[in-house]
């Protein structure tokens, strides 16, 4: 079974839906959003790309 099919099946499962809801809640949290933005900038700098 292709990996994308497994991911899609998991996303439709009750556990996958719960994890997606948790991720969306955490993404709305300003502290978590800052951590994500900092990690994105570090990764972009490491790759040699410009941060937006």
URJO-V49053 format. One record per helix or strand. SS is the DSSP state (A for helix, B for strand). FROM is the first residue (numbers start at 1). TO is the last residue. If there is no record, write none. Layout:
SS|FROM|TO  SS|FROM|TO
This chain:
A|3|12  A|14|28  A|30|47
